[in-house]
Amino acid sequence: MKKILSFIFLISVSWLTYAQGSQPVELTIQSGHFDAIRSLDFSRDGKFIASGGDDGMLKIWDIASGRLLATFVQRGGSIQSIAFSPTSRYVATLTGSGQLSIWNVGTSHEEYQTTISNGDIQSVYNKIEFPDKDD
């Protein structure tokens, strides 16, 4: 399963339909993760998926087109867990060493960073103070 997911994100191919048979098909090859993917999360609206793994990268993908929208580099090692905020404007990541970061999807900036003793995103999710939690 891990190899299948890695393949899906390593090469994302999007095809455009023919416009009355006159336009060629567009092939887009995108660079995905360079190591094992450890966590995936879907946005609540179903438009985006976030992936993270041993390469320390968080990637945001558009589900409809398959295109990579943003890449964030996590300091502190492998991303073990990911969670979108309620409005999908932020993504939380947790590394194996306990570094918790909150990323602003729109600006591509790390908004907050701290270290927690143990756990995963799901066990600390309700304690995360996303900037948009009350929206």
C-alpha positions as MATLAB code, in Angstrom:
seq = 'MKKILSFIFLISVSWLTYAQGSQPVELTIQSGHFDAIRSLDFSRDGKFIASGGDDGMLKIWDIASGRLLATFVQRGGSIQSIAFSPTSRYVATLTGSGQLSIWNVGTSHEEYQTTISNGDIQSVYNKIEFPDKDD';
ca = [
       0.000    0.000    0.000;
       2.850    2.366    0.896;
       4.439    1.823   -2.522;
       1.136    2.523   -4.272;
       0.607    5.786   -2.364;
       4.200    6.831   -2.993;
       3.769    6.146   -6.691;
       0.537    8.141   -6.833;
       2.238   11.176   -5.303;
       5.596   10.684   -7.026;
       4.078   10.994  -10.474;
       0.758   12.772  -10.769;
      -0.623   12.688  -14.265;
      -3.483   14.920  -15.295;
      -5.225   14.590  -18.613;
      -7.272   17.292  -20.253;
     -10.087   16.252  -22.550;
     -10.024   16.843  -26.256;
     -11.838   19.984  -27.372;
     -13.669   18.689  -30.444;
     -10.690   16.475  -31.197;
      -8.399   19.380  -32.092;
      -6.275   19.811  -28.955;
      -3.664   17.306  -27.840;
      -3.807   15.754  -24.403;
      -1.716   17.599  -21.807;
       0.561   15.411  -19.706;
       1.870   16.911  -16.461;
       4.477   15.067  -14.419;
       4.912   16.379  -10.904;
       7.514   15.699   -8.298;
       6.087   14.204   -5.135;
       7.746   12.828   -2.021;
      11.259   11.438   -2.107;
      10.750    9.005    0.762;
       7.940    7.084    2.477;
       4.622    8.868    3.030;
       3.574    8.564    6.693;
       0.349   10.555    6.872;
      -2.504   11.818    4.696;
      -5.476   14.028    5.544;
      -8.393   15.258    3.451;
      -9.764   18.768    3.861;
     -13.315   18.866    5.224;
     -14.656   20.235    1.952;
     -13.037   17.367    0.029;
     -11.071   19.674   -2.287;
      -7.548   19.074   -0.953;
      -5.346   16.342    0.418;
      -2.228   16.889    2.507;
       0.624   14.393    2.535;
       3.712   14.183    4.704;
       6.483   11.723    5.287;
      10.068   10.801    5.943;
      11.423   13.446    3.557;
      10.185   16.136    5.999;
       7.913   17.715    3.418;
       4.242   18.633    3.730;
       2.528   18.791    0.345;
      -0.938   20.124   -0.436;
      -2.651   18.653   -3.499;
      -5.780   19.676   -5.417;
      -7.888   16.520   -5.632;
      -9.846   17.479   -8.765;
      -6.807   18.271  -10.926;
      -4.140   16.212   -9.130;
      -1.877   19.259   -9.098;
       0.568   20.089   -6.340;
      -0.454   23.424   -4.804;
       2.140   23.961   -2.067;
       5.179   22.397   -0.436;
       6.329   23.139    3.114;
       9.643   21.944    4.550;
       9.321   20.719    8.129;
      12.342   21.337   10.313;
      12.888   18.574   12.818;
      12.593   15.475   10.718;
      10.001   13.074    9.443;
       6.339   14.108    9.464;
       4.358   11.443   11.281;
       0.881   13.033   11.475;
      -1.126   15.699    9.631;
      -4.475   17.406   10.308;
      -6.329   20.161    8.442;
      -7.964   22.934   10.481;
     -11.786   23.120   10.417;
     -11.746   25.625    7.521;
      -8.755   24.030    5.715;
      -6.809   27.305    5.863;
      -4.217   25.711    8.154;
      -2.513   22.341    8.433;
      -0.899   20.965   11.584;
       2.066   18.613   11.351;
       3.767   16.517   14.000;
       7.258   15.041   13.659;
       8.576   11.894   15.280;
      10.577   14.067   17.689;
       7.397   15.846   18.860;
       7.646   19.104   16.925;
       4.131   20.435   16.305;
       3.803   23.091   13.585;
       0.816   24.970   12.188;
       1.141   26.058    8.555;
      -0.887   28.744    6.782;
      -1.913   27.171    3.475;
      -2.627   30.527    1.804;
       0.674   32.217    2.664;
       2.883   29.100    2.859;
       4.283   30.232    6.213;
       4.737   28.426    9.489;
       2.445   30.268   11.916;
       3.267   28.402   15.107;
       5.738   25.818   16.369;
       6.131   24.010   19.692;
       7.284   20.653   21.013;
       4.992   18.159   22.686;
       6.053   15.198   24.779;
       4.182   12.425   22.968;
       1.067   11.602   21.001;
      -0.170   12.133   17.496;
      -2.249   14.766   15.755;
      -5.507   12.939   16.435;
      -4.859   12.725   20.174;
      -3.915   16.414   20.444;
      -6.244   17.746   17.711;
      -8.825   19.241   20.072;
      -6.059   20.990   22.019;
      -4.595   22.656   18.911;
      -5.511   26.330   18.788;
      -5.889   26.842   15.048;
      -6.190   30.557   14.207;
      -9.463   29.805   12.395;
     -10.954   27.416   14.960;
     -14.002   29.642   15.622;
     -14.758   30.472   11.958;
];
